[in-house]
Amino acid sequence: RRPEAGPQTIGPEPLHWLQHCVAYADISDHLKRAVITAEDDSFTQHEGIDWNAMEKAWERNAKAQAKAQATAQVPAAKVRGGSTITQQLAKNLLLSSERTLVRKGQELLLTLLLEKLLSKQRILEIYLNNVEWGQGVFGAEAAAQHYFKKSAARLAPNEAARLAVMLPAPKRFEKNPGSAYLSGRTRAIAGRMRNAQLP
C-alpha cells in the first residue's frame, strides 16, 4: 500500500502523494459505471483481454502510422491501445511503461493470471484505488477529495464521468480543466454510463 498523503522531499521540490484506499462499497457506483464506460465497456463479459478491441486498435494505429509517414508528420501519430481494465491494472502495478512486444506479452500473461485469481469486483476495486488521477493523486478517494472536496462514495454522475474521462491523460487534464474536449467527452460518457454493467 502506498503512503496515504503528504509531501515528501526528493531533490529541490517536494513530492506530493495523495492516496487513501477504500472498499468497493465506498466508491460511488456512478464512478464504477463511468470508468467501465470510458475504459472498458465489455469489462464484465471478457476474460481479461478484449481481442476485438485490440484488433481495432492495431488497425487504427496502422492507418495512423501510414498517414503520418505519407504526410511526413513528425512525430508519427500517437499509438492508441485497446487495453482492458485488467490489462491496465497488470501494467500499472507490475510492469514498466515501455512499449515492446516482450512487455506486451508479459502484460497479457499477467492479465490472464489476475482474471483467474481475482473476481471482477476485486479487479475493479484495486484498479480504482491505484489509478493515477493527476500529479501525485492516486485512487478514487484521493481524486474525489482533490477535485470535488467529497468522498468517492458521494460522487455525482457528472463528477464521476469527468474523472473517468481524465484517465488517459490525467496530468494534462488537471492542468487544463476547462478543456472543450474534457467537457464534451464528459457529457458523452454521462449519457452512456447508465447502461454499464457492474460486477
N, C-alpha and C positions, 0 to 999 in steps of 0.2 A: 504494500500500500504506500502511495506517495504521501509526502507531508501535506497536511490539510491546508495550511495557509501561512502567509508571512514572507517578508522579504529576506533574501539571503544574499550575501555579497560574494560575487565571483568577478574578479577583475575590477574595473573602475566603476561599474554601475551595479546597483542592487538587482538581484534576480527575484521577481515576484512570482509566486506559485500558489494558485488557489485551487483547492480540491477538497471535496468532502463527499465520500461515498455514502450513498443511501440505498435502501432496499427498493426492489422493483415496485412495490406498492406505494412508495413515497415519491414516485416520478409520475407526473401527470400522464394520463392516457392520451391526452392531446399531443404531448411531445413524442410519445412512442409511435402514434399514428403518423405524425408529421415526418419523423425520421425514416420510418419504413416507406412512406410515400416518396420522399425525396431521394433516398439512398438505395432502396432495395424492395420494390413493390411486390415481389414474389417471395419475400423472406420466409413466410410460413409454409410455402409449398416446396421449395427446393431443398436439397441435402447439403447445402453449403456453397455450391457452385451453380450459378445460373449460366449454363452453356450457351443459351440463345443470346443473352445479353453480352457475353464475351465475344461471340461471333460477330454481333452487330458492332461492337466496339472496335474489333480488328478491321472490319470493313470501313468504318468511319475514319479510322486512323490511316489506313492505306490510301483512301481517297484524299484525305487532308495532306498527307506527305507528298503524294503525286502532284497535287495542286501547288504546294509550296515549292517543289522542285521546278515545275513548269513555269512558274512566275518568278523564280529566283528570289523567293522570300527568304529573309534571314532574320531570326532563326526559323527553322522549319516549324510547321504547325504543331501546337501543343497536343500531346498524346492524351486521349480520353480513355478511361477504363470502364470495364463492366463488372467491377468488383462488388461482391455481396457484402452485407454487414459482417458475416462470419469471416470472410477474407480480409476485410479491413481490420477486424479485431486481431486476427493472426499476425498481420503485418505490423500493426501499432504496438502490440505487446511483445512480440517475439522476434521480429526481423528488422533489418535495416531498410532504409528507404531507397536503396539502389534499384535501378531498373535493368535487371539482367534475366536471362532465361533460367539460370540456376536459382536465383532468388524467387522467381515466379513459381518454379517447381516446388521449392520449399514451402511457399505460401499455400499452394494447392494441397500438399500433403498435410500441413498443419490444420488447414481448414477442415478437411475430411475428419481428422482426428478430433478436433473441437466438437464437430457435429455428433460424433459417436459418443463422446464423453459427457457432453452438457446438453441440457434441454434448450429449446429455442428461447424460452423465457430467460434462462440464466445467461445465454449468449448476449441477448439484448440488454440485460441489466449490466453486465460487465462493460459492454461497449459504451452505453450511455454514461457510465461512471468514469470512463477513461478517455473518451474522445476529446480532442482539443477544440475549444471554442473561442480562442483568442490568445493574445500574448500572455502565457502563464496561467491561462484559465482552462482547467480540465474537469470534465464531467458536467452532468446536467445541473446538479445543485449549485456548483460554483457559477455556471453560466447564468442560471436564473437569478442568482443574487447579484452578479456583476452587471447584467443588462437591465433587469426589471425590479431589483430590490425585493424579491419574494422567493419563496421556496420553489423547488422544482415541482412539488405536488400541486401548487396553486397556479401554474401557468395557464393562461387563456389560449384558445385555439390560435389566434393570430400571433401571439408571442411564441408559441411552440413552432408554428410554421416558419417564423423569421429565424429562429435558432436553427432549424433543420436546413434552411436554405444556406446558412453560413458555412455549413460543414466542409464543402470542398476547398474553401479558401478563407478560413475564419480570421486570420490576421488582416487580410486585405479588407474584408467587410467591416471589421472592427474599426479600421481607420477611415472607412468611407460609409458610415451608417445611412447616409442619405442617398445611396446609390439607386438609380432608377431600376436597374436590373434586380437588386435585392427586393425592392418594393413590389415589382411586377411578379417576380417568381414567388414571393411570399403569398400574394393573392392566389396564384395558381395552385400552390400546394395546399393552402387553406381550403380551397374549393374542392379538392380531391381527397383530402385525408380522412374524411368520414368513412370512406369505403375501405380503408386499410384494415387488414385482418391482424389482430393482436394474438401473440402466442399465450 
